[in-house]
């Protein structure tokens, strides 16, 4: 009997058409409107095949004609672009104080955003509030209810793959049902992905910001809480229970050892460099501020005490980073969140100097360059990836 298990199977015509369709759609996504001739040149397809491809995609309402090219020799050529109405997605950034919503079309263009404050809210009614906030965002985008094909939600903590419950986020009331994803899907009317907020910030940084082109990097988030996202070989490392990067619980020198981190919902690095610790440090240097960010901005404008405060804050951030880079050895560390943003280039340089002396690996240290909310940008990209995969699969 002849063994044919290693013999490649030729692609069927439908499979080859699907591959060509996807290639053309990805090119339109990357380059914008293209002519039939240009699509043929970029894909290596003949003009008749490219014409058939565009006719097929137009019939499937995945592309639309958008005028003609101008300026070249010969008659102007018809241009085609992705049909924005081929799919709509939503991204959410959930914190203890508010929920940010955004809706985008399949091209990635943001159509509307909405901020829903949720201070002091109770656990009851959380899903209803999310549904109302998302419905308002869809309305502002000028879309009909039920139009969304994918929704991605960034939250503190992470879903435990074994139980479906949100872990590491005891401070977020109303988000701990073991059927959370299914309950949200039913209430919102579309598939829902729940992802760690710092992981989504790292996704945004890799697509839009300082980590573009970098396969191995760590994003350190410092704001109300401390967290990290670890990307290895271009892929997020989530860990066995989804808790990779929950470095706020990490014991570090200079901070008290928290013996029951689950009960206290805190740990050494959080106690050393989280927002509450920054405010306490600022008070010691007589740099008052209502928030950690305000205290840092005051320090930047205050010679002497402000410089000493920033040096100590940099040492605290570098102390936690030293433990992370000693294990991961990344090419790059990106500083993100309200605390590094408020400190700007001066704080970044101080952290880089401190880290150089505390760790043998010496990764490049950059500040985030993603505009607005990195978590929201990451959530939209996560949802768009899934929506495009479904919409662009033509066979």
C-alpha positions in Angstrom: 0.0 0.0 0.0 1.4 3.4 -1.0 1.9 5.9 1.8 0.5 9.3 0.6 0.2 11.1 4.0 3.1 13.4 3.2 2.0 14.3 -0.4 0.7 17.8 -0.6 -2.9 18.0 -1.8 -3.5 20.5 -4.6 -5.8 23.4 -3.8 -9.3 23.2 -5.1 -10.5 26.1 -7.4 -12.7 27.4 -4.6 -9.8 27.3 -2.1 -7.6 29.2 -4.5 -10.3 31.8 -5.1 -10.7 32.3 -1.3 -6.9 32.8 -1.0 -6.9 35.4 -3.8 -10.0 37.1 -2.3 -8.4 37.4 1.1 -5.1 38.7 -0.4 -7.0 41.4 -2.3 -9.0 42.4 0.8 -5.9 42.7 2.9 -4.3 44.8 0.2 -7.3 47.2 0.1 -7.1 47.3 3.9 -3.4 48.2 3.8 -3.3 50.6 0.8 -6.8 52.0 0.5 -8.6 52.3 -2.9 -6.9 50.4 -5.7 -7.6 49.8 -9.3 -8.1 46.4 -11.0 -4.7 46.7 -12.6 -3.0 47.6 -9.3 -4.6 44.7 -7.5 -3.5 42.4 -10.3 0.1 43.7 -10.1 0.2 43.4 -6.3 -1.3 39.8 -6.2 0.3 38.5 -9.4 -3.1 37.8 -10.9 -4.0 38.4 -14.6 -6.3 41.2 -15.5 -9.2 38.8 -16.3 -8.7 37.0 -13.0 -8.5 40.3 -11.1 -11.7 41.5 -12.8 -13.5 38.3 -11.7 -12.2 38.6 -8.2 -13.5 42.2 -7.9 -16.8 41.3 -9.4 -17.1 38.4 -6.8 -16.2 40.7 -3.9 -18.6 43.4 -5.1 -21.4 40.9 -5.3 -20.6 39.8 -1.8 -20.8 43.5 -0.7 -17.2 43.4 0.6 -15.9 46.1 -1.8 -17.5 49.1 -3.5 -16.4 51.3 -6.4 -15.2 54.8 -5.3 -14.5 56.9 -8.4 -11.6 56.7 -10.8 -7.9 57.3 -10.7 -6.5 60.5 -12.4 -3.2 61.8 -13.7 -1.9 58.7 -15.5 -1.7 58.0 -19.2 -4.8 56.5 -20.9 -8.3 56.4 -19.6 -8.9 56.7 -15.9 -9.3 53.4 -14.0 -12.1 52.5 -11.7 -11.0 52.4 -8.0 -12.4 50.0 -5.4 -12.2 50.1 -1.6 -13.4 48.0 1.3 -17.1 48.4 2.0 -17.2 50.1 5.4 -20.7 48.5 5.9 -19.3 45.0 5.6 -19.1 44.9 9.4 -19.1 46.9 12.6 -17.4 46.3 15.9 -17.2 47.8 19.4 -14.4 48.1 21.9 -14.9 48.8 25.7 -12.4 49.9 28.3 -13.8 49.1 31.8 -12.4 50.7 35.0 -13.7 51.2 38.5 -14.7 54.8 37.6 -16.0 54.6 34.1 -16.5 52.6 30.9 -15.3 53.9 27.6 -17.1 52.7 24.4 -16.1 53.0 20.8 -17.7 51.7 17.6 -15.7 51.3 14.3 -16.5 50.0 10.8 -14.6 47.1 9.2 -11.9 49.5 7.8 -11.0 50.5 11.3 -12.5 54.0 11.2 -13.9 55.0 14.5 -17.5 56.2 14.1 -18.4 57.2 17.7 -17.1 57.1 21.2 -18.9 57.4 24.5 -17.8 57.8 28.2 -20.1 56.4 30.9 -19.1 57.4 34.4 -19.7 54.6 37.0 -18.5 55.9 40.3 -19.6 54.0 43.4 -21.8 51.7 41.4 -23.3 48.5 42.9 -22.8 45.0 41.3 -26.5 44.8 40.5 -27.3 46.1 37.0 -23.8 46.1 35.6 -24.7 44.2 32.4 -27.8 46.4 31.9 -25.6 49.5 32.2 -23.1 48.1 29.7 -25.9 47.4 27.3 -27.3 50.9 27.6 -23.9 52.5 27.1 -23.2 50.5 24.0 -26.7 51.2 22.6 -26.0 54.9 23.0 -22.6 54.6 21.2 -24.2 52.7 18.3 -26.9 55.4 18.1 -24.2 58.1 18.0 -22.5 56.3 15.2 -25.7 56.5 13.2 -26.1 52.7 13.1 -29.1 50.4 13.7 -29.4 48.2 16.8 -28.0 44.7 16.3 -25.4 45.8 13.7 -22.3 44.7 15.6 -20.5 41.6 14.5 -17.8 41.6 17.3 -17.3 43.2 20.7 -14.1 43.2 22.7 -14.0 44.3 26.4 -10.9 45.2 28.3 -11.1 44.8 32.1 -8.7 44.6 35.0 -7.7 41.1 35.8 -8.3 38.1 33.5 -10.8 35.4 32.8 -9.8 32.0 34.3 -10.0 29.6 31.4 -11.1 26.8 33.8 -13.9 28.6 35.6 -14.8 31.5 33.3 -14.6 33.8 36.3 -12.8 37.1 36.3 -9.7 36.9 38.6 -7.4 39.5 40.0 -10.1 42.1 39.9 -12.0 42.0 43.2 -12.3 45.8 43.1 -14.6 45.6 40.0 -18.2 44.9 41.2 -20.6 43.1 38.9 -18.1 41.4 36.7 -17.6 38.1 38.5 -20.3 35.8 37.2 -18.9 32.4 35.9 -21.2 32.9 32.9 -20.1 36.6 32.3 -19.1 36.2 28.6 -22.4 34.5 27.7 -24.5 36.9 29.7 -22.9 39.8 28.0 -23.3 38.2 24.6 -27.0 37.8 25.2 -27.4 41.3 26.4 -25.3 42.9 23.7 -26.4 40.8 20.8 -23.0 39.9 19.4 -20.0 37.6 20.2 -18.0 39.1 23.2 -14.3 38.6 24.0 -13.2 39.7 27.4 -9.4 40.4 27.6 -7.1 41.9 30.2 -6.9 45.6 29.8 -3.1 45.8 29.9 -2.8 43.0 27.3 -5.0 45.1 25.0 -2.8 48.2 25.6 0.1 46.0 24.4 -1.8 45.1 21.3 -2.4 48.7 20.6 1.3 49.5 21.2 2.4 46.8 18.8 -0.1 48.0 16.1 0.0 51.8 16.5 2.7 52.7 19.0 6.3 52.3 20.2 6.4 48.5 19.9 5.7 48.3 16.1 7.9 45.7 14.6 9.0 44.3 18.0 8.3 40.6 18.7 9.6 40.5 22.3 8.6 43.3 24.6 7.0 44.1 28.0 4.5 46.8 28.6 4.4 48.1 32.1 1.2 49.9 33.0 1.3 52.2 36.0 -1.8 54.0 37.1 -4.3 53.3 39.8 -2.9 49.7 39.6 0.3 48.2 38.4 0.3 45.6 35.6 2.3 44.2 32.8 1.7 42.6 29.4 4.3 40.2 28.0 4.7 39.6 24.3 7.0 36.7 23.2 7.6 35.9 19.6 4.8 38.3 18.6 2.2 36.6 20.8 0.8 37.6 24.1 1.8 35.3 27.0 -1.3 34.9 29.2 -0.2 32.1 31.6 -2.0 29.0 32.7 -4.8 30.8 34.6 -4.7 34.0 32.5 -2.7 35.8 35.2 0.6 36.4 33.5 1.6 40.0 34.0 -0.3 40.6 37.2 2.9 42.1 38.6 1.2 44.3 41.1 1.1 41.3 43.4 4.9 40.7 43.0 7.0 41.0 46.2 9.7 43.6 45.7 12.4 45.2 47.9 11.3 48.3 49.7 7.7 47.2 50.1 6.0 45.3 52.9 5.4 41.6 52.1 1.6 41.1 51.6 0.9 37.6 53.0 -2.6 37.2 51.5 -2.7 39.0 48.2 -6.1 37.6 47.1 -7.8 39.0 50.3 -5.9 42.3 50.2 -6.1 42.6 46.4 -2.6 44.1 46.5 1.0 43.1 46.6 4.5 44.5 46.9 4.9 46.3 43.6 1.4 47.8 43.9 2.2 49.0 47.4 5.5 50.5 46.1 4.5 52.3 42.9 0.7 52.3 42.5 -1.3 55.5 42.6 -1.8 55.5 46.3 1.9 55.0 47.0 2.8 57.8 44.6 0.4 60.2 46.4 1.9 59.1 49.8 5.4 59.7 48.4 4.4 63.1 47.1 3.0 64.1 50.5 6.3 63.2 52.1 8.0 65.7 49.7 5.3 68.3 50.2 4.0 68.0 46.7 0.3 67.9 47.1 -2.1 66.7 44.4 -5.5 65.2 44.1 -4.2 62.5 41.9 -0.9 60.7 41.3 -0.7 62.4 37.9 -1.2 65.8 39.4 1.4 65.3 42.0 3.9 64.2 39.3 3.2 67.3 37.2 3.8 69.5 40.3 7.1 67.7 40.9 8.2 68.4 37.3 7.7 72.1 38.0 9.4 72.1 41.5 13.2 72.1 41.6 14.8 70.4 44.6 12.0 68.5 46.2 10.4 67.6 42.9 13.7 66.2 41.5 14.2 64.1 44.6 10.6 62.8 44.4 11.0 61.8 40.7 14.3 60.1 41.5 12.7 57.9 44.2 9.6 57.2 42.0 12.0 56.1 39.2 13.8 53.8 41.5 10.6 52.2 42.6 9.4 51.6 39.1 12.8 50.3 38.1 12.9 47.9 41.1 9.9 46.1 39.8 11.0 46.2 36.2 14.4 44.7 37.1 12.6 41.6 38.4 10.5 41.4 35.2 13.3 41.8 32.7 15.6 39.4 34.6 13.1 36.7 33.8 11.8 37.7 30.4 14.8 39.5 28.9 12.8 41.5 26.4 14.1 43.6 23.6 11.9 46.5 24.6 10.0 47.9 27.6 7.1 50.3 27.0 5.9 52.5 29.9 2.2 53.2 29.7 -0.6 54.5 31.9 -1.2 57.7 33.8 1.9 57.8 35.9 4.5 57.4 33.2 2.6 59.7 30.9 2.5 62.4 33.5 6.2 62.0 34.2 7.1 62.2 30.5 10.6 62.0 29.1 12.2 63.1 32.4 10.7 60.2 34.3 11.5 57.8 31.5 15.1 58.7 31.4 15.4 58.3 35.2 13.8 54.9 35.1 16.2 53.9 32.3 19.2 55.0 34.3 18.0 53.1 37.4 17.1 50.0 35.5 20.6 49.9 33.9 22.1 49.5 37.4 19.6 47.0 38.7 19.3 44.4 35.9 21.8 42.6 33.7 19.5 42.7 30.7 19.3 46.2 29.3 16.2 46.5 27.1 15.4 49.7 25.4 12.9 51.7 27.4 10.3 53.8 25.5 7.1 55.7 26.5 3.8 54.8 25.0 2.9 56.7 21.8 -0.7 55.4 21.3 -3.1 58.4 21.4 -6.1 58.4 23.7 -6.9 55.2 25.5 -4.5 52.4 24.6 -6.9 49.9 26.1 -9.8 51.1 23.8 -7.6 51.0 20.7 -6.5 47.5 21.6 -10.1 46.4 22.2 -11.1 47.7 18.8 -8.2 46.0 17.1 -9.0 42.7 18.8 -12.6 42.9 17.7 -11.6 44.0 14.1 -9.3 41.0 13.8 -12.1 38.6 14.5 -14.7 40.5 12.4 -12.4 40.6 9.4 -11.6 36.9 9.7 -15.3 36.1 9.5 -16.2 38.7 6.8 -13.1 38.1 4.6 -13.6 34.3 4.5 -15.3 33.8 1.2 -15.1 30.1 0.9 
